Amino acid sequence: MAAIALKSCRKGLSHILRDGAVATLSPKALGGVRQKSSVQYATRPELPKLAYRRVKGKSPGVVFLPGYGSNMNGQKAEALEEFCRSLGHSYLRFDYTGHGLSEGVFTEGTIGTWKKDVLFVLDELTEGPQIMVGSSMGGWLMLLAAIARPEKTAALVGISTAADHIVTAFKSMSLEVRKEIEEKGVLTVPTKHSEEGAYTFTIGFLNEAENHCVLQSPIPITCPVRLIHGLKDDDVPWHISMQVAQRVLSPDVDVILRRHGQHRMAEKDDIRLMVYTIDDLIDKLTTLV
């Protein structure tokens, strides 16, 4: 897959990408006060409230989907808000059920639970087609949402996309190991991104997640797709992004591999690449219109 050509910054992007690094917008650029969206809560009948931050603006809007156990206040999510605000485009970031400031119990959540969260915010909190930016598990949910809501999907940007990953990892284990895990009822995966040093998945979670796997057949997504992945990602293998690229039906798919990129892709140059990629998509989509 050919890497995308990173076009010159349009007006506003230079405020965020200055001297080759991510920089905050200056107070002068924001009328003397650095603005930040306030936390709001979306109420759903018989379901936990979802915490979100929203910036209103023009289309296409951008929606950020965080990873497993993460929240809407990460570096990538905050950098994207400043970028979208500088260009006048709408932006939404939120916490899944059981994550961050949202209601619900984290350990009771499933891929299906969080997919419903994404569909709810797309339906109720956004206007018009959106560029969905999914990090890790958010990349998996991004694909599921795009399949379910093609009319709300303008483009996709996956960062360390973890499509099917936990299910594939479990199934790749030997029969003996899988039987042992099933008897214990939990799968423990070491990670440096958790205070406990590991993520724990119940067998129930794994069985439910299998219902949402997307890599066994062509993925009916036809919008532009950009997939960024680090070759030094110790949590989600980069070849998953390649599999996604091969499966989606879109004729406009690019994979960008970062030689020294790690899973979180939160270094300044990583975030700069993410912002450039989204800027290029916005330019492409608005030019087409």
C-alpha positions in Angstrom: 0.0 0.0 0.0 1.4 3.4 -0.9 1.7 5.9 1.9 -0.3 9.0 1.5 1.2 12.2 0.4 1.2 14.7 3.2 0.1 17.9 1.7 1.0 21.4 2.9 -0.8 22.5 6.0 -4.0 24.5 5.5 -4.7 27.6 7.6 -4.7 26.7 11.3 -2.7 23.5 11.2 0.6 25.4 11.7 -0.6 26.5 15.1 -0.5 22.9 16.2 2.4 21.6 14.3 5.2 24.1 15.0 8.9 23.5 14.7 8.3 19.8 13.8 6.4 19.1 17.1 3.0 19.2 18.6 2.4 22.6 20.2 -0.6 24.0 22.0 -2.5 26.8 20.4 -1.4 30.2 21.7 -3.8 32.2 23.8 -3.6 34.9 21.2 -4.9 32.5 18.6 -7.9 31.8 20.8 -8.8 35.3 21.6 -6.7 35.5 24.7 -8.0 32.4 26.5 -7.1 28.8 25.7 -10.4 27.2 25.1 -11.3 23.6 26.0 -14.6 21.8 25.6 -16.5 21.2 28.8 -17.6 17.7 29.9 -21.3 16.9 29.2 -23.4 13.8 29.8 -25.7 12.0 27.4 -28.6 10.3 29.0 -29.9 7.1 27.5 -33.0 5.2 28.6 -32.1 2.3 30.9 -28.4 2.6 30.0 -25.4 4.3 31.7 -24.8 8.0 30.9 -21.9 8.7 28.6 -19.5 11.5 29.3 -18.3 13.5 26.2 -16.7 16.7 25.1 -17.8 18.4 21.9 -16.7 21.3 19.7 -19.3 22.5 17.2 -18.2 23.4 13.7 -18.4 22.6 10.0 -18.4 19.2 8.3 -16.9 16.8 8.0 -16.7 16.4 11.7 -14.1 14.2 13.6 -15.0 11.6 16.3 -12.2 10.1 18.4 -12.6 6.5 19.7 -10.2 5.6 22.5 -8.7 2.2 23.2 -9.5 -0.4 25.8 -9.4 0.9 29.3 -8.4 4.4 28.0 -10.5 7.6 28.0 -11.2 10.8 26.1 -8.4 12.8 27.8 -5.4 11.2 26.2 -2.8 13.2 24.2 -4.1 12.2 20.8 -7.7 13.1 21.7 -6.7 16.5 23.1 -4.4 17.3 20.2 -7.2 16.5 17.8 -9.6 18.9 19.6 -7.2 21.8 19.2 -6.6 20.9 15.5 -10.4 20.7 14.7 -11.1 23.9 16.6 -8.3 25.7 14.7 -9.9 24.7 11.4 -13.5 25.3 12.5 -14.5 21.7 12.1 -16.7 19.9 14.6 -15.1 17.4 17.0 -16.4 14.8 19.5 -14.6 12.7 22.0 -16.2 10.6 24.7 -15.8 7.8 27.2 -17.3 4.3 26.7 -19.5 2.7 29.3 -17.4 2.0 32.3 -14.5 4.1 31.1 -13.3 7.5 32.3 -16.2 9.7 33.5 -19.0 7.7 32.0 -21.3 5.6 34.1 -21.2 1.8 34.1 -18.9 -1.0 35.3 -15.8 -1.5 33.2 -15.5 -5.2 33.8 -19.1 -5.7 32.7 -18.5 -4.1 29.3 -18.1 -6.0 26.0 -17.3 -5.2 22.4 -21.0 -5.1 21.8 -21.6 -2.7 24.7 -19.0 -0.3 23.4 -20.2 -0.6 19.8 -23.6 0.5 21.0 -22.0 3.5 22.6 -20.3 4.5 19.4 -23.5 4.2 17.4 -25.4 6.2 20.0 -22.9 9.2 19.8 -22.9 9.0 16.0 -26.7 9.1 15.9 -27.4 11.5 18.7 -24.4 13.8 19.1 -23.1 14.4 15.6 -24.5 16.0 12.4 -23.6 14.6 9.0 -20.8 12.3 8.0 -17.8 12.0 10.3 -14.1 11.1 10.1 -13.8 8.4 12.8 -10.4 8.1 14.4 -10.0 4.9 16.3 -7.1 4.0 18.6 -6.4 0.3 19.2 -9.7 -1.3 20.3 -11.2 2.0 19.0 -10.0 1.0 15.6 -12.0 -2.2 15.8 -15.1 -0.3 17.0 -14.6 2.2 14.2 -14.9 -0.5 11.6 -18.0 -2.0 13.2 -19.6 1.5 13.4 -18.7 2.2 9.7 -20.4 -1.0 8.7 -23.5 -0.2 10.7 -23.7 3.5 9.8 -22.2 4.0 6.3 -24.2 7.2 5.9 -22.5 8.7 9.0 -19.0 7.7 7.9 -16.9 10.0 5.7 -13.5 8.4 6.3 -11.6 6.2 8.8 -8.3 6.7 10.5 -7.1 3.7 12.5 -4.2 4.0 14.9 -2.7 0.6 16.0 -6.0 -0.9 15.0 -6.8 -4.0 17.1 -9.5 -5.6 14.9 -10.3 -9.1 16.2 -7.1 -9.1 18.1 -8.0 -10.6 21.5 -10.1 -13.3 19.8 -7.3 -14.1 17.3 -4.7 -14.2 20.1 -6.8 -16.6 22.1 -7.5 -18.9 19.2 -3.8 -19.0 18.2 -2.9 -20.6 21.6 -2.5 -24.4 21.9 -5.5 -26.5 22.7 -4.0 -27.3 26.0 -3.5 -23.7 27.0 -7.0 -22.7 25.8 -8.5 -25.5 27.8 -6.7 -24.3 30.9 -7.9 -20.7 30.4 -11.4 -21.9 29.9 -11.3 -23.8 33.1 -10.0 -20.7 35.0 -12.5 -18.6 33.2 -10.1 -15.7 32.4 -7.3 -14.8 30.0 -4.6 -12.6 31.4 -2.6 -10.6 28.9 0.6 -8.8 30.1 0.8 -5.1 29.2 2.7 -2.0 30.3 -0.4 0.2 29.7 -2.2 -1.0 32.8 -1.4 -0.3 36.5 -1.9 -4.0 37.2 0.6 -4.9 34.5 -2.0 -7.0 32.7 -5.4 -7.0 31.1 -7.8 -9.6 32.2 -10.6 -10.9 29.9 -13.3 -13.3 30.9 -14.3 -16.2 28.7 -17.7 -14.5 28.4 -16.0 -11.4 27.0 -14.0 -13.5 24.5 -17.1 -15.4 23.3 -19.1 -12.2 22.9 -16.2 -10.5 21.1 -16.1 -13.3 18.6 -19.5 -12.2 17.4 -18.0 -8.9 16.2 -14.9 -10.2 14.3 -14.5 -8.6 10.9 -11.4 -10.1 9.3 -12.8 -13.5 8.1 -14.5 -12.0 5.1 -14.6 -8.8 3.0 -15.4 -5.7 5.0 -18.2 -3.7 3.4 -16.6 -0.3 3.9 -16.1 1.9 0.8 -15.0 5.3 2.3 -11.3 6.4 2.4 -9.4 4.5 5.0 -6.0 5.3 6.6 -4.2 2.9 8.9 -1.2 4.0 11.0 0.7 1.4 12.9 4.1 1.1 14.7 6.5 -1.7 13.8 7.5 -1.8 17.5 4.0 -2.3 18.7 4.2 -5.0 21.4 0.5 -5.1 22.1 -1.1 -5.3 18.7 0.9 -6.7 15.7 1.2 -4.3 12.8 0.1 -7.0 10.3 -3.5 -6.5 11.6 -3.6 -3.2 9.9 -2.4 -4.9 6.7 -5.2 -7.4 7.1 -7.8 -4.7 7.5 -6.4 -2.9 4.4 -6.7 -6.1 2.4 -10.3 -6.8 3.6 -12.0 -3.5 3.2 -13.8 -2.9 -0.1 -12.7 0.7 -0.4 -10.5 1.5 -3.4 -8.9 4.3 -1.3 -6.8 2.6 1.4 -3.4 3.5 2.7 -1.2 1.9 5.3 1.5 3.9 7.1 4.0 2.0 9.1 6.1 3.8 11.7 9.5 2.2 12.0 10.0 3.2 15.7 6.3 3.5 16.5 5.0 1.8 19.6 1.4 0.9 20.5 0.1 4.2 21.9 1.6 6.2 19.1 1.7 9.2 21.4 5.1 10.6 20.6 5.1 14.1 19.1 6.0 12.9 15.6 3.3 10.2 15.8 0.6 12.8 16.7 1.9 15.1 14.0 1.5 12.3 11.4 -2.1 11.6 12.7 -3.0 15.3 12.4 -1.5 15.6 8.9 -3.4 12.5 7.8 -6.7 13.9 9.0 -6.0 17.3 7.5 -5.3 15.6 4.2 -8.6 13.7 4.4 -10.5 16.8 5.2 -9.0 18.5 2.3 -9.8 15.6 0.0 -13.4 15.3 1.3 -14.2 19.1 1.0 -12.6 19.2 -2.4 -14.8 16.4 -3.6 -17.8 18.3 -2.4 
